[in-house]
Amino acid sequence: MVKDIQPLNEKETRAGFGEGILEVGRKNPNVVALTADLLGSMKLNAFVKEFPDRFVQVGIAEANMIGIAAGMTIGGKIPYTTTFANFSTGRVYDQIRQSVAYSNKNVKICASHAGLTLGEDGATHQILEDIGMMKMLPGMTVIVPCDFNQTKAATIAIAEHEGPVYLRFGRPKWPNFTAENQDFQIGKAQVLHEGTDITLFACGHLVWIAVEAGKILEEKGYSVEIINIHTIKPLDEEAVIKSLSKTRCAVTAEEHNVLGGLGDSIAQVAARHIPVPIEYVGTNDTFGESGKPVELLKKYGLDADHIVAAAEKAIQRKKQ
């Protein structure tokens, strides 16, 4: 039953990153951290205290940070660059494209405060386009974990992955419901609940909201499949096709523009292999605004009620 999926606690996903980089730093002496004047916000204090000689504070110079990180890989280092998602992508896209992606450098771009749940800082700091920007870069792996435990596991796992990675996570405390010390497999979707009437594909913070929606749909008598697509690229196409072959309709849910994000990736797979009705929950070609995270999610249609409505619409389309 979907109702059996319950949070262990509430923790910031960015705190999972902080614990993860400390743990992987203890295991791998080549792991280094760089930040653009956001030591505390990126939860790097413990890493810096333990490994002061493996940390670079570049100041508010994000483009320089990317260039420095790319250069460090030539010497065998595994650099984790850290700043807000907006500054990790939009501000430095040329440097990422030329110095990291085109050159296939082993840089881990770790981006916090993503999406609307950044909250009160508003549209200039929120970003809702970054998944699309980053997944279009050849060779770039794009990961969007759903909670503290999974962010920690992903942070550890990407050190073993050779090549550039974009790791996207958030600012607020959020339900922490996946397994502690989990084995994170890049490119392998996580089936949270099996069902036959509708598939809910989600990533990031919207995974928990999809679970909440699944509980409502279950009470309405629907059998709901919920899949956590923590790796947007490479997408687990096999899992997508298998689920759609069973449920024959789906909803995608993401804290991102519906243009260019998870929904587009799922739709491409469906169009090529199994055309079925799909509804999309995300921001609709708009910027964000200042506000409290949960209130913003509701205003922009990224809450459980909107996922439920989208699911019922997809199910009705399937019957036509």
C-alpha positions in Angstrom: 0.0 0.0 0.0 1.2 3.5 -0.8 0.1 4.6 2.7 2.8 2.4 4.1 5.5 4.7 2.7 6.2 7.0 5.6 9.0 9.5 6.3 11.7 8.6 8.8 12.2 12.3 9.6 12.6 15.7 7.9 16.1 16.9 6.8 17.6 19.2 4.3 18.7 17.4 1.1 21.7 19.8 1.1 22.7 18.4 4.5 22.8 15.0 2.9 25.3 16.4 0.4 27.4 17.7 3.3 27.5 14.3 5.0 28.1 12.6 1.7 31.1 14.6 0.7 32.7 14.2 4.1 32.2 10.4 3.9 33.6 10.1 0.4 36.4 12.4 1.3 37.5 10.1 4.0 37.5 7.2 1.5 39.1 8.9 -1.5 42.0 11.3 -1.0 41.5 12.7 -4.5 38.1 14.2 -3.6 38.4 18.0 -3.3 35.8 20.7 -2.7 35.4 24.1 -4.1 32.8 26.8 -3.3 31.9 30.3 -4.4 31.5 32.0 -1.0 28.8 29.6 0.2 30.6 27.4 2.7 27.8 27.3 5.2 24.9 27.1 2.7 26.5 24.1 1.0 27.1 22.3 4.3 30.9 22.1 3.8 32.0 23.1 7.3 32.8 19.5 8.5 34.7 18.7 5.3 36.8 21.8 5.5 37.5 21.3 9.2 38.8 17.7 8.5 40.4 18.4 5.1 41.5 22.1 5.0 44.2 21.3 2.4 41.5 19.8 0.0 39.3 22.9 -0.1 39.3 26.0 -2.3 37.3 29.1 -1.5 37.1 30.9 -4.8 34.8 33.7 -3.6 32.0 35.0 -5.8 33.7 33.8 -9.0 31.7 30.9 -10.2 33.2 30.8 -13.7 36.7 30.7 -12.3 35.6 27.9 -10.0 34.6 25.7 -13.0 37.8 26.5 -14.8 39.9 25.6 -11.7 38.0 22.4 -11.2 38.5 21.3 -14.8 42.2 21.9 -14.4 42.4 20.0 -11.2 41.1 16.8 -12.9 44.2 16.8 -15.1 46.2 16.1 -12.0 43.9 13.2 -11.0 41.7 15.1 -8.5 37.9 14.7 -8.3 36.6 18.2 -7.8 33.1 18.9 -6.3 32.1 22.4 -7.2 29.4 23.9 -5.0 27.0 26.8 -5.2 23.3 27.5 -5.8 21.8 25.7 -8.8 21.2 29.0 -10.6 24.9 30.0 -10.3 26.0 26.4 -11.0 24.5 26.5 -14.5 23.1 29.8 -15.9 26.0 31.9 -14.7 28.7 29.5 -15.9 27.2 27.6 -18.8 29.9 28.5 -21.3 32.7 27.4 -18.9 30.8 24.1 -18.3 30.3 23.5 -22.0 33.8 24.2 -23.1 36.0 23.3 -20.1 34.0 20.4 -18.6 31.6 18.8 -21.0 33.4 19.2 -24.3 36.7 18.3 -22.6 35.0 15.4 -20.8 36.5 16.4 -17.5 35.7 14.5 -14.2 34.0 17.5 -12.5 31.1 17.0 -10.1 28.9 20.1 -10.3 26.9 20.1 -7.1 23.9 22.5 -7.1 21.8 23.3 -4.1 18.8 25.6 -3.6 17.2 24.4 -6.9 13.7 25.1 -7.9 10.9 27.0 -6.2 11.6 25.6 -2.8 14.6 28.0 -2.5 11.7 30.2 -1.3 12.0 33.8 -0.2 15.1 34.6 -2.3 12.8 34.7 -5.3 13.1 34.3 -9.1 16.7 35.7 -9.5 18.0 32.9 -7.3 15.5 30.1 -8.2 16.1 28.2 -11.3 13.6 26.1 -13.2 15.6 25.5 -16.5 18.7 23.8 -15.3 17.8 20.2 -15.9 17.1 20.9 -19.5 20.3 23.0 -19.8 22.5 20.3 -18.4 21.0 17.2 -19.9 21.6 18.7 -23.4 25.3 18.7 -22.8 26.9 15.6 -24.4 28.4 13.2 -21.8 26.8 15.0 -18.8 25.1 12.8 -16.2 22.2 14.5 -14.5 21.0 13.4 -11.0 18.2 14.7 -9.0 17.9 12.8 -5.7 14.7 13.0 -3.6 15.7 13.3 0.0 18.5 13.5 2.5 19.4 9.8 2.5 19.5 9.6 -1.3 21.4 12.8 -1.7 24.1 11.5 0.6 24.2 8.2 -1.3 24.4 10.0 -4.7 27.2 12.3 -3.4 29.2 9.3 -2.5 28.4 7.4 -5.7 29.4 10.0 -8.2 33.0 9.9 -7.0 33.3 6.5 -8.7 31.7 7.7 -11.9 34.2 8.8 -14.5 33.0 11.9 -16.3 31.1 15.1 -15.6 28.0 15.0 -13.3 25.3 17.5 -12.4 23.9 16.8 -9.0 20.8 18.9 -8.1 19.3 19.2 -4.7 17.4 21.6 -2.5 17.4 24.0 0.5 14.4 23.2 2.9 13.8 20.4 5.3 12.0 17.7 3.4 10.5 14.3 4.3 13.4 11.8 4.4 11.9 8.4 3.5 14.3 6.4 1.4 16.6 3.8 3.0 19.6 4.9 5.0 23.0 3.7 3.6 21.3 2.8 0.4 23.2 1.5 -2.7 22.7 4.3 -5.2 22.9 3.1 -8.8 23.4 5.9 -11.4 20.9 5.4 -14.2 18.7 2.9 -12.4 15.1 4.1 -11.5 13.7 3.3 -8.1 10.3 1.7 -8.0 8.7 2.9 -4.8 5.3 1.2 -5.3 3.9 -1.1 -8.0 0.5 -0.6 -9.5 -1.5 -1.2 -12.7 -3.8 1.9 -13.3 -1.3 4.8 -13.5 2.4 5.5 -13.3 3.7 8.6 -11.4 7.2 9.4 -12.5 8.9 12.0 -10.3 12.2 13.4 -9.3 13.6 15.5 -6.5 11.3 17.0 -4.0 8.3 16.1 -6.1 8.9 12.4 -5.4 7.5 12.7 -1.9 4.6 14.8 -3.2 3.9 12.0 -5.8 3.8 9.6 -2.8 1.2 11.9 -1.1 -0.8 12.0 -4.4 -0.5 8.2 -4.6 -2.1 7.8 -1.2 -5.1 9.9 -2.3 -5.4 8.0 -5.6 -5.3 4.7 -3.7 -8.1 5.9 -1.4 -10.1 6.6 -4.6 -9.6 3.0 -5.7 -6.8 3.3 -8.2 -3.7 1.0 -8.3 -0.8 3.4 -8.5 2.8 2.8 -9.6 5.3 5.3 -8.3 8.8 5.6 -9.8 11.6 7.8 -8.5 13.6 8.9 -11.6 16.6 10.1 -9.6 18.8 10.0 -12.7 17.4 12.1 -15.5 20.4 11.2 -17.8 21.1 8.5 -18.6 17.4 7.7 -18.2 16.4 4.2 -17.3 14.4 3.6 -20.4 13.8 0.0 -19.6 12.0 0.8 -16.4 9.9 3.5 -18.2 8.9 1.1 -20.9 8.1 -1.7 -18.5 5.9 0.5 -16.4 4.0 2.1 -19.3 3.4 -1.3 -20.8 1.6 -2.2 -17.7 -0.3 1.0 -16.7 -0.8 2.5 -20.2 -0.8 6.1 -18.8 1.4 8.3 -16.7 2.0 11.6 -14.9 5.4 13.2 -14.7 6.2 15.5 -11.7 9.2 17.8 -11.3 10.2 21.1 -9.6 11.2 22.4 -13.0 9.8 23.8 -16.2 7.7 21.3 -18.1 9.7 22.3 -21.1 13.0 20.4 -21.2 12.9 18.5 -17.9 11.9 15.0 -16.8 8.6 15.1 -18.6 10.2 15.7 -21.9 12.6 12.7 -21.4 9.7 10.4 -20.5 7.7 11.6 -23.4 10.5 10.9 -25.9 10.7 7.3 -24.6 7.0 6.9 -24.8 6.8 8.3 -28.3 9.4 5.9 -29.6 8.3 2.8 -27.9 4.8 2.9 -26.3 2.7 6.0 -27.1 0.3 6.4 -24.2 -1.5 9.4 -22.5 0.9 11.4 -20.3 0.1 14.5 -18.2 2.9 16.8 -17.0 3.2 18.5 -13.6 5.8 21.2 -13.4 6.1 25.0 -13.9 4.5 26.1 -17.1 7.1 28.2 -19.0 7.4 30.8 -16.2 9.9 32.2 -13.6 9.3 31.8 -9.9 8.8 34.4 -7.2 9.4 35.0 -3.5 7.4 33.0 -1.0 7.4 30.1 1.4 8.3 26.8 -0.4 5.1 24.9 0.2 3.0 27.9 -0.8 4.9 28.3 -4.0 4.6 24.7 -4.9 0.8 24.9 -4.4 0.5 28.2 -6.4 2.5 26.8 -9.3 0.6 23.5 -9.4 3.3 21.3 -8.0 1.3 19.8 -5.1 -0.5 16.5 -4.5 -3.9 17.8 -5.6 -2.6 18.8 -9.0 -0.9 15.4 -9.4 -4.1 13.6 -8.5 -6.1 15.7 -11.1 -3.4 15.0 -13.7 -3.6 11.3 -13.0 -7.3 11.1 -13.2 -7.1 13.0 -16.5 -4.6 10.6 -17.9 -6.7 7.6 -16.8 -9.7 9.1 -18.6 -7.7 9.7 -21.7 -6.6 6.1 -21.6 -10.3 4.9 -21.6 -11.2 7.0 -24.7 
